[in-house]
Amino acid sequence: MSVIRHISVRGRVQGVGFRAFVEHEALERGLGGWVRNRRDGSVEAVFAGDEAKVAAAIEACRRGPMSSRVDALYDEDGTGTDLKLVRPGEWFSVLSTA
């Protein structure tokens, strides 16, 4: 079954390669979506695809790359509207800070 999940990750998650880590995890699993930094210091991402693969990507985000520290991860249902931010021609986009 296909799902869309919207997450927000707080902690030491900017300046440590977290977006590249999320992009790699998503592409390795064949997931669509996007990731971006937020001005409040968090990282936000949307994953779309097979439920088990999305769950595995979110679990990887709970750990993050080696140089990060995840203090909290908020996970909620996403919508098709969330996917409109994906750049044309890309399956998973790394977006500018919002």
C-alpha positions, 0 to 999 in steps of 0.5 A: 500500500502506498502512503504519504508521511510528513515529518519534522526532525529537531535537534542538531540536524542542520549543518551536519548533512542531514538533508543529503542523508534523507535524500539518500535514504529516500532514493535507496528505497525508491521513495518520492518526496522532498526535504528542506531545512526550516528557519527554526533549525529543524528539518522537514521532509515528505516521503511517498511510496510503499508503506514499509519503505516509508516506515524504514526511511522514517526510522533511519531519520530517527538516527540521522547521520553520524554527526547529527543528534535527533532530539525529536521526530514528529510524524503525521499523515501527508497529502498529495498537496505536500508532493506539489513541492517536488521539482519537475523531473525529480523523484525526490527534491532537496528544497531551499530553506523555508 
